[in-house]
Amino acid sequence: MLFHVLANPRFRIMLRETMGGLPRQFWWLWTSTLINRLGAFVVTFLALYLTSDRGYSASYAGLVASLFGLGSAIAALGAGVLTDRIGRRPTLVAAQLGTALFTAVLGFTDGQVAIAVVAFLVGLCNNASRPATSAIIADLVPAEDRVRAYALNYWAINIGFGLSAAAAGLIATHGYLTLFLLDALTTLVCAVVIFIRIPETKPEAPAAAPGSTAASGSGSATAEEPAIGLGAVFRDSRFMVVVALNLLLALVFQQGSTTLAVDMGGAGITTTEYGLVIGLNGVLIVVLQIPLTRWMEGRSRTGLLIASCLFAGWGFGLAALAGSSAWIFAGSVAVWTIGEILNAPTMMSLVAELAPTHARGRYQGVYSLSWSLASFLGPAAGGVLLERAGPSVLWGACAVCGSVAALGHVVLGRRTRAAAAVPAVPDVTELSEVSGVSEASEVSEVRPAVPAGAAKAPAGS
């Protein structure tokens, strides 16, 4: 089916129109992402490996997945700062090399404590690549093409995921060690492609205005280091609401790679069937991402985010009706996949738009933190709910979370439109010159807050 769709002439014309006009360096990044995801077996099958192959409990599998998420959370902030300070390329290469090393080590690790420690290190290195990758795309691609670029990068992730998940289910029947080693190998190849083909894209630091100094939380800023630190990101009220809503939805999506596997295994679904069901997620994204991306052009961003939350939450909610039917589980995956397709490029382009140019790494890092916290909290909470309350309560909670996130986007969209309708918004710099204090908090619904006195960085859009 997948190859039939890809070979369809109309699909190929649509693909050519969607892919045209993007920089060559973007396509090398796209290629490295595809190679990496073709071998991304471990995260998808880790919970099933720990419960079915090693005989550990669902609670322990959730704990390990949570430690993986804890490592990811620490990496999100650290890698975001490194991306802005030392550059996108060295941060990304170091993250990929570390991921390759610890993924291979995890395949040979035995004992509950040792597995938990190494899983934490894999999560630490794995998520360190996310802020750098997102910042490179924002650096390379003009604002008007970013939704398309992020959608194409997400498309590459899921081409690899769809093929690898189906293949991994078959490979796992002959032993899980092969999965760990193949994952490590493809991550290493990804690092090599990035090192050879992708240049450093970090923008030049802006020159300070004559006679002005920019204050920061740690001292005065210079022309070499813009005064936009992590504190400024956390004080950006509109952006942090976006992060909070994404965290709520990410808690739902995290169940797809953890408790969904455990629930299906407990219902008698085989590893091969699980691989095919979860692989449907990637296949549908491969088939639908391009046409849906074209359909999304010009539509309300708030409307797309609301729809994505409802599809995701209630899609997972359908799993409560599955019992031991792989077909119903597949139907559940199909529904929440629509939500994923709508949400991912829309949110990523929104974050790139909100981030000042010289703080893209930090903004992407804080946004990535929402996913990392979800991967830390989600598996543990989901594992406990599944074990103590049963699958109906777990999947019902997912439907509630999706509905609350959708409501949050309704409120945020209304407030943003109300702020945008204000006839004139005084310039922050002018207000500071008159009153001697920053009034950024009063206009944070319109643009990201910047520390008082900081040289104005051009907006991400």
C-alpha positions in Angstrom: 0.0 0.0 0.0 2.7 2.5 1.0 4.7 1.9 -2.2 1.6 2.1 -4.3 0.8 5.6 -2.9 4.3 6.8 -3.3 4.3 5.7 -6.9 1.0 7.5 -7.7 1.7 10.3 -10.3 -0.6 12.8 -8.5 1.2 12.1 -5.2 4.6 12.6 -6.9 3.5 15.9 -8.3 2.2 17.1 -4.9 5.5 15.9 -3.4 7.6 17.8 -5.9 5.7 21.0 -5.3 5.9 20.6 -1.5 9.6 19.8 -1.5 10.8 22.5 -3.9 12.7 25.6 -3.0 14.3 24.5 0.2 18.1 24.8 0.8 20.5 22.0 0.0 21.8 21.9 3.6 18.2 21.2 4.8 18.1 18.1 2.6 21.4 16.8 4.1 19.8 17.2 7.6 16.7 15.5 6.3 18.8 12.6 5.0 20.6 12.2 8.3 17.3 12.2 10.1 16.0 9.5 7.8 19.0 7.3 8.4 18.8 7.7 12.1 15.1 6.8 12.3 15.5 3.8 10.0 17.3 2.2 12.9 15.4 3.8 15.9 14.3 0.5 17.5 15.2 0.9 21.1 12.8 3.6 22.4 9.8 2.0 20.6 10.6 -1.5 21.9 12.2 -0.8 25.3 9.0 -1.3 27.4 8.2 -4.6 25.5 11.8 -5.7 25.9 11.9 -5.2 29.6 8.5 -6.9 30.3 8.3 -9.7 27.7 12.0 -10.6 27.2 13.5 -9.7 30.6 10.4 -10.5 32.7 10.3 -7.2 34.6 7.0 -5.6 35.8 5.1 -2.9 34.0 6.0 -0.5 36.9 9.7 -1.2 36.4 9.4 -0.6 32.7 7.6 2.6 33.4 10.4 3.6 35.8 13.1 3.0 33.2 11.2 4.9 30.6 10.8 7.7 33.2 14.6 7.8 33.8 15.1 8.0 30.1 12.8 11.0 30.1 14.6 12.5 33.1 17.8 12.4 31.0 16.0 14.0 28.2 14.7 16.8 30.4 18.2 17.6 31.7 19.5 17.5 28.1 16.8 19.8 26.8 17.9 22.9 28.7 21.6 22.1 28.6 21.6 21.4 24.9 19.5 24.5 24.2 22.1 26.7 25.8 25.0 24.9 24.1 23.3 25.2 20.7 23.3 29.0 21.2 26.8 29.2 22.7 29.1 26.7 21.0 27.0 26.2 17.9 24.4 23.9 16.3 26.8 21.5 14.6 29.1 20.5 17.4 26.1 20.0 19.8 24.3 17.8 17.3 27.4 15.7 16.5 28.3 15.2 20.2 24.7 14.2 21.0 24.6 11.6 18.2 27.9 10.0 19.1 26.9 9.7 22.8 23.5 8.2 21.8 25.3 5.6 19.6 27.7 4.6 22.4 25.1 4.2 25.2 22.5 2.5 23.0 25.1 -0.2 22.2 26.0 -0.5 25.9 22.3 -0.8 26.9 22.0 -3.9 24.7 24.7 -5.7 26.8 23.6 -4.3 30.2 22.2 -6.6 32.9 20.6 -5.9 36.3 17.8 -3.5 37.2 20.0 -0.7 38.5 22.5 -0.9 35.6 19.7 -0.9 33.0 18.1 2.1 34.6 21.4 4.1 34.7 22.3 3.4 31.1 18.7 4.2 29.9 19.1 7.6 31.7 22.3 8.2 29.7 20.7 7.2 26.4 17.9 9.7 27.1 20.4 12.4 28.1 22.3 12.1 24.8 19.3 11.3 22.6 17.3 14.4 23.4 20.4 16.7 23.2 20.0 16.6 19.4 16.5 18.1 19.3 17.1 21.8 20.1 20.1 21.8 17.6 18.1 20.2 14.8 15.1 22.5 15.2 17.4 25.6 15.4 19.3 24.6 12.2 15.9 24.4 10.3 14.9 27.8 11.7 18.3 29.2 10.6 18.3 27.7 7.1 14.6 28.1 6.1 12.7 31.4 5.6 9.7 31.9 7.9 7.1 31.4 5.2 8.5 27.9 4.4 9.1 26.7 8.0 5.8 24.8 8.5 6.6 23.0 5.2 10.2 22.3 6.3 9.3 21.0 9.8 6.6 18.9 8.2 9.1 17.3 5.8 11.6 16.7 8.6 8.8 15.0 10.6 7.9 13.1 7.4 11.5 11.7 7.3 11.3 10.7 11.0 8.2 8.7 10.2 9.3 7.1 7.0 12.1 5.7 9.1 9.9 4.9 12.0 7.2 3.1 9.9 9.8 0.9 8.2 11.9 0.3 11.3 9.0 -0.6 13.6 7.6 -3.2 11.2 11.1 -4.7 10.7 12.0 -4.5 14.3 9.0 -6.7 15.3 10.4 -9.5 13.1 14.0 -8.9 14.2 13.1 -9.0 17.9 11.8 -12.6 17.5 15.4 -13.6 17.0 16.8 -11.6 19.9 16.8 -8.0 21.0 20.5 -7.4 21.0 20.5 -6.9 17.2 18.0 -4.1 17.6 20.3 -2.2 20.0 23.4 -2.6 17.8 21.5 -1.6 14.6 20.1 1.5 16.4 23.6 2.4 17.5 25.1 1.9 14.0 22.5 4.1 12.2 22.9 6.9 14.9 26.7 6.8 14.2 26.1 7.1 10.5 23.8 10.1 11.2 26.6 11.8 13.1 29.0 11.2 10.2 26.6 12.7 7.7 26.1 15.8 9.9 29.8 16.3 10.5 30.7 16.1 6.8 27.7 17.8 5.1 26.0 20.3 7.4 27.8 23.6 8.1 27.5 25.6 11.2 24.4 27.8 11.0 24.6 29.8 14.2 23.8 33.5 13.3 26.5 36.1 13.9 26.0 38.0 17.2 24.4 41.4 16.7 26.5 44.4 17.4 25.4 46.4 20.5 23.8 49.7 19.9 26.3 52.7 20.3 26.5 53.9 23.9 24.2 51.1 25.2 24.7 48.2 27.5 22.4 45.2 27.8 21.8 43.9 31.3 21.4 40.2 31.9 20.9 38.1 35.0 24.6 37.3 35.2 26.1 40.7 34.3 26.3 42.9 31.3 26.0 41.6 27.8 28.5 42.3 25.1 28.3 42.3 21.3 29.5 38.7 21.4 26.8 37.4 23.8 23.3 38.7 23.4 21.5 39.1 26.7 18.8 36.6 26.2 19.2 33.8 28.8 17.0 31.0 30.0 15.4 33.4 32.5 14.0 35.5 29.7 12.5 32.4 28.1 10.8 31.3 31.2 9.4 34.9 31.7 7.9 34.9 28.2 4.3 34.2 29.3 2.7 33.4 26.0 5.5 31.0 25.1 5.3 29.2 28.5 1.5 28.7 28.1 2.3 27.0 24.7 4.9 24.8 26.5 2.4 23.9 29.2 -0.3 22.9 26.7 2.3 20.9 24.8 3.3 19.1 28.0 -0.3 18.0 28.6 -0.6 16.6 25.1 2.9 15.1 25.2 1.9 13.1 28.3 -0.8 11.5 26.1 1.6 10.8 23.1 4.1 9.1 25.4 1.7 6.3 26.1 2.2 5.2 22.5 5.7 3.9 23.1 5.3 2.7 26.7 2.0 1.6 28.2 0.4 0.8 24.8 3.0 -1.9 24.3 2.5 -3.3 27.8 -1.3 -3.3 27.4 -1.1 -5.0 24.0 1.3 -7.5 25.4 -1.0 -8.2 28.3 -3.9 -8.7 25.9 -2.1 -11.4 24.0 -0.9 -9.3 21.1 2.4 -10.8 19.7 5.5 -8.8 19.1 5.1 -9.0 15.3 1.5 -7.7 15.6 2.6 -4.9 17.9 5.3 -3.9 15.4 2.8 -3.8 12.6 0.2 -1.9 14.6 2.6 0.8 15.9 4.3 0.9 12.5 0.9 2.0 11.1 1.6 5.3 12.8 4.6 5.9 10.7 3.0 4.6 7.5 0.0 6.9 7.8 2.3 9.9 8.4 4.3 9.0 5.3 1.1 8.8 3.3 -0.9 11.7 4.8 1.8 14.2 5.9 2.2 15.8 2.4 -1.4 16.2 1.5 -2.4 17.3 5.0 0.5 19.8 5.0 -0.9 21.4 1.8 -4.4 21.4 3.3 -3.1 23.1 6.4 -1.7 26.1 4.5 -3.6 29.3 5.2 -5.8 27.7 7.9 -6.2 28.9 11.5 -3.3 27.8 13.6 -5.4 27.8 16.7 -8.0 25.6 14.9 -5.4 23.1 13.8 -4.0 22.9 17.4 -7.5 22.3 18.8 -8.2 19.6 16.3 -4.9 17.9 16.9 -5.5 17.7 20.7 -9.0 16.2 20.2 -7.8 13.6 17.7 -4.8 12.7 19.9 -6.7 12.4 23.2 -9.8 10.6 21.9 -7.7 8.5 19.6 -5.8 7.0 22.5 -9.2 6.8 24.3 -10.4 4.4 21.7 -7.9 1.8 23.0 -10.2 1.3 26.0 -12.5 -0.6 23.6 -9.8 -2.8 22.0 -9.7 -5.8 24.4 -7.6 -8.3 22.6 -8.3 -7.0 19.1 -5.2 -5.9 17.1 -7.6 -4.3 14.6 -9.2 -1.9 17.2 -5.8 -1.0 18.5 -4.8 -0.2 14.9 -7.9 2.0 14.6 -6.9 3.8 17.7 -3.4 4.4 16.3 -4.9 5.7 13.1 -7.0 8.4 14.9 -4.3 9.7 17.1 -1.9 9.7 14.2 -4.1 12.4 12.5 -3.7 14.5 15.6 0.1 14.0 15.5 0.3 15.1 11.9 -1.7 18.2 12.6 0.2 19.1 15.8 3.9 18.5 15.1 4.7 21.0 12.3 2.2 23.6 13.6 3.8 23.7 17.1 7.3 23.6 15.8 6.8 26.6 13.4 5.0 28.5 16.2 8.0 28.0 18.5 10.4 29.1 15.8 8.2 32.2 15.3 8.2 33.1 19.0 11.9 32.7 19.4 14.3 35.6 18.9 17.0 34.7 16.4 19.9 34.6 18.9 17.9 32.6 21.4 16.5 29.8 19.1 18.5 27.1 20.9 17.2 28.1 24.3 13.6 28.5 23.1 13.8 25.1 21.3 15.4 23.6 24.4 12.6 24.8 26.7 10.0 23.6 24.2 11.8 20.2 24.1 11.7 20.2 27.9 7.9 19.7 27.7 8.5 16.5 25.7 11.2 15.4 28.1 9.1 16.0 31.2 6.3 14.1 29.5 8.7 11.1 28.8 9.7 11.3 32.5 6.3 11.6 34.0 4.1 9.9 31.4 5.4 6.4 31.4 5.5 6.2 35.2 2.0 7.6 35.6 0.7 5.5 32.8 2.3 2.3 34.2 0.8 2.9 37.6 -2.7 3.6 36.1 -2.5 0.5 33.9 -1.4 -1.8 36.7 -3.6 -0.5 39.5 -6.7 0.9 37.7 -6.7 -1.0 34.4 -6.6 0.1 30.7 -10.0 1.7 30.7 -9.0 4.3 33.3 -5.6 4.9 31.5 -7.1 5.5 28.1 -10.0 7.5 29.5 -7.5 9.8 31.2 -5.8 10.3 27.8 -9.1 11.5 26.3 -9.5 13.9 29.2 -6.0 15.3 28.8 -6.6 15.9 25.1 -9.8 17.7 25.7 -8.3 20.0 28.4 -5.4 20.8 26.0 -7.8 21.7 23.3 -9.7 24.0 25.6 -6.5 25.6 26.6 -5.8 26.5 22.9 -9.3 27.9 22.6 -8.6 30.3 25.5 -5.0 31.1 24.3 -6.3 31.8 20.8 -9.0 34.2 22.1 -6.5 36.1 24.2 -4.0 36.4 21.4 -6.6 37.7 19.0 -7.7 40.2 21.7 -4.1 41.4 22.2 -3.6 41.7 18.4 -6.7 43.8 18.1 -5.2 46.6 20.3 -4.8 49.6 18.0 -1.2 50.4 18.8 1.4 48.6 21.0 4.1 50.9 22.2 7.7 49.7 21.4 9.4 48.1 24.4 12.6 50.0 23.9 10.8 53.3 23.7 8.9 52.6 26.9 12.1 51.7 28.7 13.7 54.9 27.6 10.8 56.9 29.0 10.2 55.1 32.3 13.5 53.5 33.0 11.9 50.1 33.4 10.9 47.3 31.0 7.2 47.0 30.0 7.7 43.7 28.2 5.3 41.9 30.4 2.4 44.0 29.1 3.0 43.0 25.5 4.0 39.4 26.0 0.8 38.2 24.3 2.1 39.8 21.1 5.8 38.9 21.1 8.3 37.2 23.3 9.6 39.1 26.3 13.2 40.2 26.2 15.2 41.3 29.3 15.1 45.0 30.1 17.6 46.9 28.1 18.6 44.0 25.8 19.5 44.8 22.3 16.5 43.9 20.2 17.0 40.6 18.3 15.1 40.1 15.1 12.1 37.9 15.5 12.2 34.3 14.4 9.7 35.1 11.7 
